[in-house]
Amino acid sequence: MLQRDAVIDVDESEIPPIPFVLAFNDLTYNVTLQQRFGLRFGHSPAKIKTLLNGITGEAKEGEILAILGASGAGKSTLIDALAGQIAEGSLKGTVTLNGEALQSRLLRVISAYVMQEDLLFPMLTVEETLMFAAEFRLPRSLSKSKKRNRVETLIDQLGLTTVKNTVIGDEGHRGVSGGERRRVSIGTDIIHDPIVLFLDEPTSGLDSTSAFMVVQVLKKIARSGSIVIMSIHQPSGRIMEFLDRVIVLSSGQIVFSDSPATLPLFFSEFGSPIPEKENIAEFTLDLIKDLEGSPEGTRGLVEFNRNWQHRKLRVSQEPHHNSSSLGEAINASISRGKLVSTSYRSIPSYVNPWWVETVILAKRYMINWTRTPELIGTRVFIVMMTGFLLATVYWKVDDSPRGVQERLSFFSFAMATMFYSCADGLPAFIQERYIFLRETAHNAYRRSSYVISHSLVTLPHLFALSIGFAATTFWFVGLNGGLAGFIYYLMIIFASFWSGCSFVTFVSGVIPNVMMSYMVTFGYLSYCLLFSGFYVNRDRIHLYWIWIHYISLLKYPYEAVLHNEFDDPSRCFVRGNQVFDNTIMEGVSETTKAKLLETMSGYLGMELTESTCLTTGSDLLKQHGIEQLDKWGCLWVTLAWGFFFRILFYFSLLLGSKNKRA
Ligand SMILES: Nc1ncnc2c1ncn2[C@@H]1O[C@H](COP(=O)(O)OP(=O)(O)OP(=O)(O)O)[C@@H](O)[C@H]1O
C-alpha cells in the first residue's frame, strides 16, 4: 500500500523531521587468497587479505557521504558491505539504520544500489525505460497515471526533460549522452524512492561537466529525504563542495572521516598543509600514495585520524540521532511524501504476479526488438537466402539413386541452417543477461517470468521464419507428401528453430563471454551435424561415441524429415529397369542376362521384371538406420529438447545470479 497520495494534503511543516541515520561500526572483511598450484611440496599456509579493517562511521538523511581513495583502497568493498552485498558471516561488525540492523529483505525495499555500468535497453526512450522500471518496482495498487506522475517527477529531478523521448542508444545507434545515460541508470534504480542510495563510482567515465551534473542530481535526491552513499575516485573541486561527509580509505583503513571542509585543517595539523589553489582531493590522494610508499606506511595518518575523531567527539555537542526508531522515522518520512509503504516489513518479494511480469517483459522486449529492423532483416535475409539457394541447387530433385543422395544432403544442410541461424542472437542475449542480473538483484521480477516471456516472444518470429523457409524449399525441391507433407515439414522446421534457439539461449545464460559462447555453440552444433546420421550411419558409429548421436540436436529433425519424405509405401526408388540400364550390364550377352534374371527372381521369391520395385522408401530408411522413432516421435523429441534447454536456462540464471560476495 503506497501512502504518498493518501497524505498529500498534510502540512509538511507540522511534521517534525526524524532523520534517518545509517551507522556502521567496526566493519572488518577478510578474504582467503587462493593458493596456486606450484612445484613446491607440502602445505603452504592460506593467506588472509584484509579488505576492510575496523571501518566505523555514519551517514545521514539529506547528505552525501563520499568514499574516496586510490584504486584498490577498498571503496567498492565498503559500498558492498554497507549495501548488504557481502554474504552473512563473512563481514564482521554492524550496519544499522536508526539503530535497527539492516536485514537483506528490508534493504531490498528501502535501498537502491547503482552499479558502475549503465545496463539499459538501447532502443527504449528515456521515458519508456523509467516507465518500465516503475511497472516493475512500484506497487500494483498504484494506478498507471500515478506511476506516470512518479516518472515525470523523476525525469524532472534527473534533469532529463529535454531528452525524455530520445532513445538510450548504443554503438550502432545515436542516443543520449554518457552523462544522461548515467542519470537514467540512476533513475531506474531510485524509481521506488529509496531511503538509502548506494552508488559505486557514479561519475566514472564521465567528463567533468557530466560528473558534476550527476553529483548535483544526487544532492537533490539526498535533499528529498534520502541518504546517499557513493564511492568516487578523484572528485573535482566543484564536486567536493557538494559532499557533506567524506571517508578516505587506504588499504581498507580509514585515514580521514569528516566534512571535506575540515580537510585543510586536518592536514595542516598533521603537518602537511594543503598548498593554496591545490585540488584538495588530488592532494589527499597524492599524499596517501607517498605515505603508502614510505616504510612507515599510512600508520601515522590512521592514528592521527583516530585522535582527531576522539577530539571531535569530545568537543561535539550534537545530539545523537539514533534516538528515534526506524518505524517512527519511516512514518514521519511517509508523511512528508516519501514513497515508502508503511507495510514495508511485510511487503511481498515481488510487486506483480508472474503473469503481469511476463506481459511487461514481453512488451519491453518487443518494443526494443522492433526498433532494430536491421537485426531482424539480417536474420530473415540469411534464412530466406539459404532457402532460395537450396531451392535452386536442389531444383526438382528426382527419385534416382543420385536424387536420393541429393535429398539426404538437402535435408542435412536445411536442418543445420535452423541451428546456425539462431546463433546471431548470442550477443543480444548476453547483453540482456546483465540487465536481467541487475533487475533481479532487487526483485524487479521472477526469474521464471523472464524465462517464460523470453520464450514466448521468440515464437511468432520463429514461426514466420519457418513459413518463409518451408515455402521456399518444399515445392521447388520437389519434396513428398502434398499439403500434409508440407504442414509436417513446416512443423519440424519450427521445432528445429525452437530447440536450436533454446540451446543458444542456454549457452548465453551460462557463458557471459560472446566469443566463448560462439565457440561453444558452433563446436557443439558441428558435432551434432557429424553424428546426426547423415555423415555416418548409426550402426557405423563406434560404441564410445554413440551417446553423441543421441544427444545430437540434429538427429531428430533430420530423421523426421526423412520419415516425411520416404515413409510413402507407394514410392519406389530403384526399379528392375534400373538394374538392366545399369552400365554393369553393358556388353553382357542376352543369355547371361536371362540367367541372371532367373537367379535374381529366385533370390527375391518373385518374378523380376523391369517394373519390379527393388528399393522402397522404408528400405532407404532402414539402410540409413532410421527405424527407432517414427516421424511424430522425432517431432516431439525435437520440441522436448527446446523445453529442456529453456529449463536449463532457468537454472543457469538462478545459480548465476547469486551475486553476493562470499
Ligand atoms: N575476492 C577478493 N580476493 C582477493 N582480493 C580482493 C577480492 N576482492 C577485492 N580484492 C582486493 O581488495 C582491494 C580493494 O578492492 P576494491 O574493489 O574495493 O577497491 P576500489 O577502491 O573500489 O578500487 P577501484 O577504484 O579500482 O575500483 C583491491 O586490492 C582488490 O584487488
PDBQT file of the ligand as one rigid body, heavy atoms in Angstrom, charges set to zero:
ROOT
HETATM    1  N1  LIG A 701      37.729 -11.600  -3.525  1.00  0.00    +0.000 N 
HETATM    2  C1  LIG A 701      38.880 -10.967  -3.421  1.00  0.00    +0.000 A 
HETATM    3  N2  LIG A 701      40.022 -11.637  -3.163  1.00  0.00    +0.000 NA
HETATM    4  C2  LIG A 701      41.193 -11.002  -3.031  1.00  0.00    +0.000 A 
HETATM    5  N3  LIG A 701      41.341  -9.669  -3.148  1.00  0.00    +0.000 NA
HETATM    6  C3  LIG A 701      40.251  -8.939  -3.407  1.00  0.00    +0.000 A 
HETATM    7  C4  LIG A 701      38.966  -9.537  -3.560  1.00  0.00    +0.000 A 
HETATM    8  N4  LIG A 701      38.065  -8.550  -3.815  1.00  0.00    +0.000 NA
HETATM    9  C5  LIG A 701      38.762  -7.397  -3.817  1.00  0.00    +0.000 A 
HETATM   10  N5  LIG A 701      40.064  -7.616  -3.592  1.00  0.00    +0.000 N 
HETATM   11  C6  LIG A 701      41.125  -6.618  -3.477  1.00  0.00    +0.000 C 
HETATM   12  O1  LIG A 701      40.728  -5.713  -2.487  1.00  0.00    +0.000 OA
HETATM   13  C7  LIG A 701      41.186  -4.417  -2.766  1.00  0.00    +0.000 C 
HETATM   14  C8  LIG A 701      40.033  -3.433  -2.712  1.00  0.00    +0.000 C 
HETATM   15  O2  LIG A 701      39.167  -3.666  -3.811  1.00  0.00    +0.000 OA
HETATM   16  P1  LIG A 701      38.027  -2.629  -4.212  1.00  0.00    +0.000 P 
HETATM   17  O3  LIG A 701      37.399  -3.109  -5.448  1.00  0.00    +0.000 OA
HETATM   18  O4  LIG A 701      37.161  -2.418  -3.043  1.00  0.00    +0.000 OA
HETATM   19  O5  LIG A 701      38.906  -1.329  -4.481  1.00  0.00    +0.000 OA
HETATM   20  P2  LIG A 701      38.444   0.092  -5.001  1.00  0.00    +0.000 P 
HETATM   21  O6  LIG A 701      38.983   1.086  -4.058  1.00  0.00    +0.000 OA
HETATM   22  O7  LIG A 701      36.996   0.127  -5.242  1.00  0.00    +0.000 OA
HETATM   23  O8  LIG A 701      39.242   0.156  -6.371  1.00  0.00    +0.000 OA
HETATM   24  P3  LIG A 701      38.808   0.786  -7.779  1.00  0.00    +0.000 P 
HETATM   25  O9  LIG A 701      38.742   2.254  -7.600  1.00  0.00    +0.000 OA
HETATM   26  O10 LIG A 701      39.938   0.396  -8.675  1.00  0.00    +0.000 OA
HETATM   27  O11 LIG A 701      37.505   0.160  -8.153  1.00  0.00    +0.000 OA
HETATM   28  C9  LIG A 701      41.856  -4.491  -4.119  1.00  0.00    +0.000 C 
HETATM   29  O12 LIG A 701      43.248  -4.601  -3.904  1.00  0.00    +0.000 OA
HETATM   30  C10 LIG A 701      41.320  -5.785  -4.705  1.00  0.00    +0.000 C 
HETATM   31  O13 LIG A 701      42.265  -6.360  -5.585  1.00  0.00    +0.000 OA
ENDROOT
TORSDOF 0
